[in-house]
Amino acid sequence: MADMLLSGHLAGARRARPRRFRLFNARLDDYLSENDLKSRFRFGRDSINYLADLLSDDLARNTARNHALSPLIQVLVALRFFTSGSFLEVIGDTFGLPKSTVSQCITAVSQALVRRQHLFIIWPDEDRKTVIKQAFFAKNGFPGVIGCIDCTHIRIQAPRVNENDFVNRKGYHSLNVQAICDHKGMFTNVVAKWPENAHDSFIFQDSLIYDKLNDELKDLEDGFLIGDSGYGCKPFIMTPYPHPSTQHQEAFNEALGKIRVKIEQSFGIFKRRFHLMHSEIRMDPVKVSQLIGACTVLHNIAILRNDMYDPGEAMLENDQPDVPPYDGPEDGLQIRDYICEHYF
């Protein structure tokens, strides 16, 4: 009798379990609640369907096989990898797929997202710059800000080529990734190709956005970026006073620091949403750059769709190596002094 009761309980437990994916014709309505989807994939049902539709032309397999993976399943596999940072075998076990298929899904989805980065990582036009300036000024009283710039380190496994170039001051291997964000935390420019030994200021000066800013932004009315002491003070990027000697300069530094928190928060949310970006990525640097590009596109899509992920307490980037202060020519000092004297 006891055995029969136990068997009944086990049968009931089996019936109560959530359905597993039906890999070849799955719909999200068949699998998990909205909260479960958000927990596992960091996106809600509508956004996941949106991503599958957005990438469908690239992901639809031109095959006569009956069991070709749908764009939806490929997107789910890639999202699970991005959000968990797990081994490919573990992702495969979750979906009932071999490791090779998981790898193919991640590559296909990443490449498809990177191809569409021009649709989602967009440098602001003049109207958008005005909105960004007004938002930063309303919150911090700092005029002319069109974005915040900084770099963050993404851990990678030791590469086979030029390994020493990738070892940072904290002793781990990493890529040094530069990003610029607006007042909403959206990335408006990303550079994800440099090893750790590239200084933040070098990455900036080598980037296309540096040339664009140098050509287009000449004075306060044109706007400028906010950066830390790792960058030089230029007409198009304001940095803190290294040794503030007046109350005005201290107030300037305090306001600048409050604005610059936005890029740190953006990196924190980015890494909490996509835990792969916070763990060690076990791939070569070229592949890692592609994964970073894909996740930055997804970060912006989430903000545009108001599909927010609340990670709780913001992630602190205390594992980031210190950046030596910039040591070079600076031609934005007069603009910095003008802002300091007239606004602080």
C-alpha positions in Angstrom: 0.0 0.0 0.0 2.8 2.4 0.9 4.5 1.6 -2.4 1.3 2.4 -4.2 1.0 5.7 -2.4 4.6 6.6 -3.1 4.2 5.8 -6.8 1.1 8.0 -6.8 3.1 10.9 -5.3 5.9 10.4 -7.8 3.5 10.4 -10.7 1.9 13.6 -9.4 5.3 15.2 -9.1 6.1 14.3 -12.7 2.9 15.8 -13.8 3.6 19.0 -11.9 7.0 19.6 -13.5 7.2 22.4 -16.1 7.2 21.1 -19.7 10.6 20.8 -21.4 11.2 22.3 -24.8 9.7 20.6 -27.8 12.8 21.6 -29.7 11.5 21.7 -33.2 8.1 23.4 -32.8 8.3 25.0 -29.4 6.4 28.1 -28.6 7.1 30.3 -25.5 3.5 29.8 -24.4 4.4 26.1 -23.9 7.3 26.8 -21.5 7.7 28.7 -18.3 6.0 31.7 -16.8 7.0 35.3 -17.6 9.1 35.5 -14.4 10.8 32.2 -15.2 11.6 33.5 -18.7 13.1 36.7 -17.3 15.1 34.8 -14.7 16.6 32.3 -17.2 16.9 34.5 -20.3 16.8 38.1 -18.9 14.1 39.0 -21.4 10.3 38.7 -21.3 8.2 36.7 -23.7 7.4 39.6 -26.1 11.0 40.6 -26.4 12.2 37.0 -27.0 9.7 36.7 -29.8 10.8 40.1 -31.1 14.4 38.9 -31.2 13.4 35.7 -33.0 11.5 37.7 -35.7 14.3 40.3 -36.0 17.0 37.6 -36.6 14.8 35.1 -38.5 16.2 35.8 -41.9 19.7 35.0 -40.7 18.8 32.0 -38.5 16.3 30.2 -40.7 18.1 27.1 -41.9 17.8 26.4 -45.6 17.4 22.6 -45.3 14.9 19.9 -46.1 15.4 18.3 -42.8 12.4 17.9 -40.6 14.2 18.8 -37.4 16.0 22.0 -38.2 16.2 24.3 -35.2 13.8 27.3 -35.4 15.1 30.8 -35.0 13.3 30.9 -31.6 15.2 28.0 -30.2 18.5 29.3 -31.5 17.8 32.6 -29.8 16.9 30.9 -26.5 20.1 28.8 -26.6 22.2 31.9 -27.2 20.4 33.9 -24.5 20.9 31.2 -22.0 24.6 31.1 -22.7 24.9 34.9 -22.5 23.0 35.1 -19.3 24.5 32.2 -17.5 28.1 32.0 -18.8 27.9 28.2 -18.4 29.9 25.6 -20.3 28.5 24.7 -23.7 27.9 21.1 -22.5 25.7 22.4 -19.7 23.6 24.6 -22.1 23.3 21.6 -24.4 22.0 19.4 -21.5 19.4 22.0 -20.7 18.0 21.9 -24.3 18.8 18.4 -25.2 21.3 19.4 -27.8 24.9 18.4 -28.6 27.7 20.8 -27.8 28.4 21.4 -31.5 24.9 22.5 -32.1 24.9 24.9 -29.1 28.2 26.4 -30.5 26.6 26.9 -33.9 23.5 28.6 -32.4 25.6 31.0 -30.3 27.8 31.9 -33.3 24.8 32.4 -35.6 22.9 34.5 -33.2 26.0 36.6 -32.3 26.8 37.3 -35.9 23.2 38.2 -36.7 23.1 40.7 -33.8 26.4 42.2 -34.7 25.2 42.7 -38.3 22.4 44.8 -36.9 24.4 46.9 -34.5 24.0 50.0 -36.7 20.3 49.8 -35.9 20.7 49.8 -32.1 24.2 51.3 -31.2 23.7 54.7 -32.7 25.6 57.9 -32.2 23.1 60.6 -31.4 22.0 63.2 -33.9 21.7 66.9 -33.0 18.1 66.5 -31.7 19.1 63.5 -29.6 22.2 65.4 -28.3 19.9 68.2 -27.1 17.7 65.7 -25.2 20.8 64.1 -23.6 22.3 67.5 -22.6 19.0 68.6 -21.0 18.7 65.4 -19.1 22.2 65.5 -17.6 21.9 69.2 -16.8 18.5 68.8 -15.1 20.0 66.1 -12.8 23.5 67.4 -12.1 23.6 71.0 -13.3 26.4 70.2 -15.7 26.0 71.8 -19.1 26.8 70.3 -22.5 27.2 66.6 -21.6 26.3 64.3 -24.6 27.6 61.1 -23.0 29.9 59.3 -20.5 33.0 57.3 -21.6 34.9 54.6 -19.8 36.5 51.2 -20.2 35.8 47.9 -18.5 37.7 44.7 -18.5 36.1 41.4 -19.7 37.8 38.3 -18.5 39.0 35.8 -21.0 41.0 32.6 -21.0 44.7 32.9 -21.7 45.0 33.3 -25.5 47.6 31.2 -27.4 49.0 34.3 -29.2 50.6 37.3 -27.4 49.4 36.0 -24.0 51.3 38.6 -22.0 49.5 41.5 -23.8 46.2 40.4 -22.2 47.4 40.1 -18.5 46.1 43.2 -16.6 47.2 44.8 -13.4 44.9 42.4 -11.4 46.7 39.4 -12.8 44.0 38.0 -15.0 43.6 38.0 -18.8 41.1 40.4 -20.3 40.0 42.6 -23.1 39.8 46.3 -22.4 36.4 47.4 -23.8 35.5 51.1 -24.3 31.9 52.3 -24.3 30.1 55.6 -24.3 26.5 55.8 -22.9 23.8 58.4 -22.7 21.6 59.5 -19.8 19.5 56.3 -20.1 22.5 54.0 -20.0 22.2 53.1 -23.6 25.5 52.4 -25.4 26.1 54.9 -28.2 29.5 53.7 -29.1 31.5 50.5 -28.3 35.0 49.4 -29.1 35.8 45.8 -28.1 39.0 44.7 -29.7 41.9 45.8 -27.5 44.0 43.7 -25.1 44.5 44.8 -21.5 47.8 46.5 -22.2 46.1 49.2 -24.2 45.6 52.2 -22.1 42.1 53.8 -22.0 43.3 57.0 -23.6 45.1 55.1 -26.4 41.9 53.1 -27.2 40.0 56.4 -27.3 42.5 58.2 -29.5 42.7 55.3 -31.9 38.9 55.0 -32.3 36.8 56.4 -35.1 34.6 58.3 -32.6 37.7 60.3 -31.4 38.2 61.6 -35.0 34.5 62.4 -35.3 34.4 64.3 -32.0 37.7 66.1 -32.8 36.2 67.3 -36.1 32.7 68.2 -34.9 33.0 69.3 -31.3 34.9 72.5 -30.7 33.2 74.4 -27.9 30.7 74.2 -25.1 27.7 74.6 -27.4 28.8 71.5 -29.4 28.8 69.3 -26.3 31.4 66.9 -24.9 31.9 63.6 -23.1 32.6 63.1 -19.4 35.6 60.9 -18.6 37.8 60.1 -15.6 41.5 60.9 -15.1 42.5 58.2 -17.5 41.7 60.5 -20.3 43.1 63.9 -21.4 41.0 67.0 -21.0 40.0 68.0 -24.5 37.4 70.4 -25.9 35.2 67.3 -26.5 35.9 65.4 -23.2 35.9 66.9 -19.7 37.9 65.3 -17.0 38.2 66.1 -13.3 40.8 68.5 -11.8 43.6 66.4 -10.7 44.3 68.6 -7.7 41.3 70.8 -7.0 42.4 74.0 -5.2 39.1 75.9 -4.9 35.6 75.2 -3.8 34.5 75.7 -7.4 36.9 73.1 -8.7 35.8 70.7 -5.9 32.1 71.3 -6.9 33.0 70.7 -10.5 34.7 67.4 -9.7 31.8 66.3 -7.5 29.2 67.0 -10.3 31.4 65.3 -12.9 31.8 62.2 -10.7 28.0 62.0 -10.2 27.5 62.1 -14.0 30.2 59.6 -14.7 28.5 57.0 -12.4 26.1 56.5 -15.3 28.6 54.6 -17.4 29.7 52.5 -14.3 26.0 51.7 -13.7 25.6 50.7 -17.3 28.6 48.3 -17.1 27.2 46.9 -13.9 23.7 46.2 -15.3 25.3 44.9 -18.5 27.4 42.3 -16.6 24.5 41.3 -14.3 22.1 40.8 -17.2 24.7 38.9 -19.2 26.8 37.0 -16.6 29.0 35.7 -19.4 30.5 39.3 -19.4 31.4 38.9 -15.7 32.8 35.4 -15.8 35.9 34.2 -17.7 35.0 33.6 -21.4 36.7 30.5 -22.5 37.2 31.5 -26.2 39.8 33.3 -28.3 39.8 37.1 -28.3 38.2 37.5 -31.7 35.2 35.3 -30.7 35.0 37.2 -27.4 34.8 40.5 -29.3 31.9 39.2 -31.3 30.1 38.0 -28.1 30.6 41.4 -26.5 29.2 43.1 -29.6 26.1 40.9 -29.5 25.5 41.5 -25.8 25.8 45.3 -26.2 23.2 45.2 -28.9 20.9 43.2 -26.6 21.5 45.6 -23.8 20.3 48.5 -26.0 17.3 46.5 -27.3 16.3 45.8 -23.7 16.3 49.5 -22.9 14.5 50.5 -26.1 11.8 47.9 -25.3 11.7 48.9 -21.7 12.3 45.3 -20.9 14.3 46.0 -17.7 16.1 43.5 -15.6 16.4 44.4 -11.9 19.6 42.8 -10.6 19.1 44.2 -7.2 22.1 45.9 -5.8 24.3 47.3 -8.7 27.4 45.2 -9.4 30.5 46.9 -8.2 33.5 46.8 -10.6 36.0 46.3 -7.8 37.8 43.7 -9.7 38.8 46.2 -12.4 42.5 47.1 -12.6 43.5 50.7 -11.8 44.1 53.0 -14.8 47.2 55.2 -14.7 46.3 58.9 -15.0 46.6 60.4 -18.5 50.0 62.0 -19.1 50.0 64.1 -22.3 48.9 67.2 -24.0 45.5 68.7 -23.0 43.8 71.5 -24.9 40.5 71.5 -23.2 41.6 73.2 -20.0 40.1 76.6 -20.9 36.7 75.2 -21.5 36.9 73.3 -18.2 37.8 76.4 -16.4 35.0 78.3 -18.0 32.4 75.7 -17.0 33.9 75.6 -13.5 33.7 79.4 -13.1 30.3 79.9 -14.6 28.3 76.9 -13.3 30.0 75.9 -10.1 
